[in-house]
Amino acid sequence: MNAVIYARVSTEDQTCAMQIRELREYATRAGWTLSNEYVDRGVSGAKANRPALKKLMTDARMKRFDAVIVWKLDRFGRSVQQLIENVQLLDSSGVRFVSITQGIDTDEKNPCGRLLLHLLASLAEFERETILERVRAGIANAKAEGKHCGRPVRVFDRAKAVELRTGGLSWRAIAKKLRVPVMTVVDGVRKGSHEISASAC
């Protein structure tokens, strides 16, 4: 088995020595060959940009190893969502994920490991739905209080825009003249033209 290890500490004054030592010992006991060690030092788990983890995931897609060994789940994912996405990506690439202090192993022969993947996926879906529900409730409440949701309303002289367009001016030129985005002018003029046509009927 060709394996790699991943370790992380949040601050520069901390050390990954203990994590790395235990991960190496685990690989030795399992009879696995360690081909690489990916280490992020002084990188908070809350940060999206973790160079060593990014390189590990890139190498996983290229199938450069068979297993990833970590000391603990929170060393590997900055959030439940990212943890699940990373583990699922490893699984889809045929790479085994092992967390040695929590007894987690996604080996396809390990039914508990497969169950964990399904549980994590369900948890992620539940988290996404909960967030969406909160957002919808917040928007509904804001609208009920008369607050505007979405893009800011652009106020401009639509009749003037229609006049300029009728006179042959380009959308960009009209937008510059009225100091509003081009698409705001386009939508406003088209809406204005539609209302004029409707009122004439």
C-alpha positions in Angstrom: 0.0 0.0 0.0 1.4 3.3 -1.1 0.3 5.9 1.6 0.9 9.5 2.5 0.3 11.4 5.7 -1.3 14.9 6.3 -0.6 16.9 9.4 -1.5 20.5 10.4 -1.0 22.9 13.3 -2.7 26.3 13.6 0.2 28.4 14.7 3.9 28.7 13.9 4.9 28.0 17.6 3.1 24.6 17.5 4.8 21.5 16.1 3.5 18.7 14.0 6.2 16.3 15.4 3.8 14.3 17.6 1.2 13.9 14.8 3.9 12.9 12.2 5.6 10.4 14.6 2.3 8.6 15.3 1.3 8.6 11.6 4.6 7.2 10.6 4.3 4.5 13.3 0.8 3.6 12.1 2.0 3.2 8.5 4.9 1.0 9.7 2.6 -1.3 11.7 0.2 -1.6 8.8 3.1 -2.5 6.5 2.5 0.5 4.2 5.1 2.5 2.3 5.1 6.2 3.0 5.7 8.1 -0.3 5.1 11.6 0.9 4.3 13.8 3.9 2.0 16.9 3.5 2.3 19.3 6.3 0.6 22.7 6.9 2.3 24.7 9.7 0.8 27.9 11.1 -2.4 27.5 9.1 -5.8 27.7 10.9 -8.4 25.1 10.1 -10.7 28.0 9.3 -8.6 29.0 6.3 -9.6 27.8 2.9 -6.1 28.2 1.5 -3.9 25.4 2.8 -1.0 24.8 0.4 -0.1 21.3 1.6 -3.7 20.1 1.6 -4.4 21.6 -1.8 -1.3 19.7 -3.2 -2.5 16.5 -1.6 -5.9 16.7 -3.2 -4.4 17.5 -6.6 -2.1 14.4 -6.2 -5.0 12.3 -5.1 -6.9 13.1 -8.3 -3.8 12.0 -10.2 -3.8 8.7 -8.2 -0.3 9.1 -6.9 -1.0 7.2 -3.7 -3.5 4.6 -2.3 -4.2 6.0 1.1 -4.2 9.2 3.2 -3.5 8.9 6.9 -4.4 11.8 9.3 -4.2 12.1 13.1 -7.7 13.4 13.6 -10.6 14.6 11.4 -10.3 18.2 12.4 -6.7 18.3 11.1 -8.1 17.5 7.6 -11.2 19.6 7.1 -11.8 23.2 8.1 -15.5 22.5 8.3 -17.9 19.6 8.1 -18.7 20.5 4.5 -15.1 20.6 3.4 -14.2 17.5 5.3 -17.0 15.6 3.5 -16.2 17.0 0.1 -12.5 16.0 0.5 -13.2 12.5 1.8 -15.7 11.9 -1.0 -13.2 13.2 -3.6 -10.6 10.8 -2.2 -13.1 7.9 -2.3 -14.1 8.7 -5.9 -10.4 8.7 -6.8 -10.0 5.3 -5.2 -8.0 6.7 -2.3 -8.5 5.3 1.2 -8.9 7.8 4.1 -7.7 6.8 7.6 -8.0 8.8 10.8 -5.9 6.9 13.3 -7.1 8.4 16.6 -10.8 7.9 15.8 -10.7 4.5 14.2 -12.0 5.8 10.8 -11.1 3.9 7.7 -13.0 4.2 4.4 -11.6 1.0 3.0 -14.3 -0.5 0.7 -14.0 -3.8 2.7 -14.8 -1.9 5.9 -18.6 -1.6 6.3 -18.2 0.9 9.2 -16.1 3.1 7.0 -18.7 3.0 4.2 -21.5 3.8 6.7 -19.5 6.8 7.9 -19.3 8.2 4.3 -23.1 7.9 3.9 -23.7 9.5 7.4 -21.3 12.4 6.6 -23.0 12.9 3.2 -26.4 13.0 4.9 -25.1 15.4 7.5 -23.8 17.7 4.8 -27.1 17.7 3.0 -29.0 18.5 6.2 -26.6 21.3 6.9 -27.1 22.8 3.4 -30.9 22.6 3.7 -30.8 24.2 7.2 -28.8 27.1 5.9 -31.1 27.6 2.9 -34.1 27.5 5.1 -32.6 30.2 7.3 -31.8 32.3 4.3 -35.4 32.0 2.9 -36.9 32.8 6.3 -34.6 35.9 6.6 -35.6 37.1 3.2 -39.3 36.6 3.9 -39.0 38.5 7.2 -37.1 41.3 5.6 -39.7 41.7 2.8 -42.5 41.6 5.4 -40.8 44.6 7.1 -40.7 46.4 3.8 -36.9 46.0 3.2 -35.5 45.5 -0.2 -33.8 42.2 -0.9 -31.4 41.5 -3.8 -29.6 43.9 -6.0 -29.9 47.6 -5.2 -32.6 49.5 -7.1 -31.1 51.8 -9.8 -33.0 55.0 -10.2 -32.6 56.8 -13.6 -34.6 58.6 -16.2 -36.1 55.8 -18.2 -37.9 58.1 -20.6 -34.6 59.8 -21.3 -33.0 56.5 -22.0 -35.8 55.5 -24.4 -35.4 58.9 -26.1 -31.6 58.5 -26.5 -32.0 54.9 -27.8 -34.6 56.1 -30.3 -32.2 58.7 -31.4 -29.7 56.0 -32.3 -27.3 56.1 -29.3 -25.6 52.8 -28.3 -26.5 51.1 -25.0 -23.0 51.8 -23.7 -23.2 55.5 -24.6 -26.6 55.8 -22.9 -25.3 54.0 -19.8 -22.3 56.3 -19.6 -24.5 59.4 -20.0 -27.0 58.3 -17.3 -24.2 56.8 -15.1 -25.8 53.4 -14.7 -24.8 49.9 -15.7 -25.4 48.9 -19.4 -27.8 46.1 -18.5 -29.8 48.4 -16.2 -30.4 50.7 -19.2 -31.2 47.7 -21.5 -33.8 46.3 -19.1 -35.2 49.7 -18.3 -35.7 50.7 -22.0 -37.2 47.3 -22.9 -39.6 47.5 -20.0 -40.5 51.0 -20.9 -41.1 50.1 -24.5 -43.3 47.2 -23.4 -45.4 49.4 -21.1 -45.9 51.9 -23.9 -47.0 49.2 -26.3 -49.4 47.7 -23.7 -51.0 51.1 -22.9 -51.5 51.7 -26.6 -53.6 48.6 -27.0 
